[in-house]
Every structure is written in structure tokens, then in C-alpha cells.
Amino acid sequence: MRFRLLPREMKFFDMFDEVSAILTRASGKFVAMVTEWDRLSERSYELRQEEHACDEAVGRIIKALDRSFITPFDREDIHTLAALLDDILDNMEETAHRFVVFRIQQPTPEAVVMARITQDCCTHLAGALQSLRSLKNVEEIQTHLKEITRLENEADKVYRDSDSALFANPPDILLLIKWRELYGWLEETVDACKDVAMIISEIVIKGS
């Protein structure tokens, strides 16, 4: 009986790997958007497609959860983890969309730094989720989670410094409003990565 149930348990890890692969791919496209700064509408559309793919992958996790009696960890944690992973890409895509509709002429160095931090966070989340398959790798999981915490703290400092700089040397008022909102979305994207790290940490503690 145990061997018949095991594949049903492991399918959730496969599906979370699918979501994390979408996230890492999308974060790479996001960094390319703010560093190369060309074909903005096209790049924004590509991120919207990644967001749709993530929605579908998360939807499959929720459906599988409804149909499964045996899960690798708490059902509520699976649902929360899936939803929080989706939030990361939602925020990333929304930020890219605002770069286009706000008609930003060029990205700031701070925006590029925060985009790269997002990419690094997504990479560490993928590593943590991969290691979650076996709680024998708790130390490896914690290494990824600690790095996400460090990156989130770095993003926090960049956000506060950039917000302060906007008012110390205020640009055109409309541009100030645009960049305040953009920095806010960039920070929320990194915060969403930290939220995922926290639920993974809770799962590890419960499974230890």
C-alpha cells in the first residue's frame, strides 16, 4: 500500500518544481527587461504569458490537492505555498506592466539591483523546494532560506534609500509618483519571495 501511495505524494514536489522553474525563467526575463531596456511591450507580454503559465500550474496543484487523500505535508501548507508562489509572479508581471504604461524612459540603478535580487531569490526558492523532497537536507534548505532573508534585507535598504533620494532631489512630480509606485512594486515582489521562504521554514519545522 505504501508503494502505491508514494507517487501520489511525490507529484506535489514535481508540480512545485514546475512552478519554481517558471519563476526562475520569468525572473531572468524581468532582469533582461530592465538591463537591456528594449522591446518593452514585447517583454512585458512575455512576462504576462509566464504569469498565465504560473496560474495554470498553481491551479493544477489546487486541483490535485482536492483529489488527494495522502499529501507530503499539511494540506493547508500546500495551498498556502502554491498561492504565495503565484503572488511572486503576479507582482513581477505587474511591475513590468507599469514600466510600459508609465512610459519610463530608462531604469534607475536601484530598479536594476532590485530586479537582480528578485532573480536571486527565485533561484534560492527553487533550490529550497527541490531540497524539500527529502527533509534529510534540512541544512541545505536553511542555507537557501537564510540567503533569501539576507537578500530581502538588502532590497529593503535599497527601497528606503531610493525613496529617500526621491524626496531629497525630487524630479518632476509625475515622475516622482511613478517611481515611488514602481519601487513599491519591486519591494513587494521581493517581500513575496520572503513570504514563500517563511512557509517553507514552517513546513521544515513541522516535518523535523
Long-range contacts (C-beta under 8 A, 24 or more apart in sequence): 5-70, 8-68, 8-70, 9-70, 9-71, 9-72, 10-72, 10-133, 11-64, 12-61, 12-64, 12-65, 12-68, 12-71, 12-72, 12-78, 13-72, 13-129, 13-132, 13-133, 15-57, 15-60, 15-61, 15-64, 16-61, 16-81, 16-82, 16-85, 16-129, 16-132, 17-126, 17-129, 17-130, 18-57, 19-54, 19-57, 19-58, 19-61, 19-82, 19-85, 19-86, 20-85, 20-122, 20-125, 20-126, 20-129, 20-130, 21-126, 22-50, 22-53, 22-54, 22-57, 22-89, 23-54, 23-85, 23-88, 23-89, 23-122, 23-125, 23-126, 24-119, 24-122, 24-123, 24-126, 25-50, 26-50, 26-51, 26-54, 26-89, 26-92, 26-93, 26-122, 27-92, 27-115, 27-118, 27-119, 27-121, 27-122, 27-123, 28-119, 30-92, 30-95, 30-96, 30-115, 30-118, 30-119, 31-112, 31-115, 31-116, 31-118, 31-119, 33-96, 33-99, 33-115, 34-99, 34-107, 34-111, 34-112, 34-115, 35-107, 35-112, 35-115, 37-106, 37-107, 40-99, 40-100, 41-100, 43-96, 44-93, 44-96, 44-97, 44-99, 44-100, 47-92, 47-93, 47-96, 47-97, 48-93, 48-96, 48-97, 50-89, 50-93, 51-89, 51-90, 51-92, 51-93, 54-85, 54-86, 54-89, 55-86, 58-82, 58-83, 58-85, 58-86, 73-203, 73-206, 73-207, 74-203, 74-206, 77-199, 77-202, 77-203, 77-206, 80-199, 81-196, 81-199, 81-200, 81-203, 84-192, 84-195, 84-196, 84-199, 85-125, 85-196, 87-192, 87-195, 88-118, 88-122, 88-125, 88-189, 88-192, 88-193, 88-196, 91-185, 91-188, 91-189, 91-192, 92-118, 92-189, 94-185, 95-182, 95-185, 95-186, 95-189, 98-178, 98-181, 98-182, 98-185, 99-182, 102-178, 102-181, 102-182, 104-178, 104-182, 108-162, 108-179, 110-158, 110-161, 110-162, 110-183, 111-182, 111-183, 111-186, 113-158, 114-155, 114-158, 114-159, 114-183, 114-186, 114-187, 114-189, 114-190, 115-186, 117-151, 117-154, 117-155, 117-158, 117-190, 118-155, 118-186, 118-189, 118-190, 118-193, 120-147, 120-151, 121-148, 121-151, 121-152, 121-190, 121-193, 121-194, 122-193, 124-148, 124-151, 124-197, 125-193, 125-196, 125-197, 125-200, 128-197, 128-200, 129-200, 132-200, 132-203, 132-204, 135-204, 135-207, 135-208, 138-204, 138-208, 141-200, 141-204, 142-201, 142-204, 144-197, 145-197, 145-200, 145-201, 148-193, 148-194, 148-197, 149-194, 149-197, 151-190, 151-193, 152-190, 152-191, 152-193, 152-194, 155-186, 155-187, 155-190, 156-187, 159-183, 159-184, 159-186, 159-187
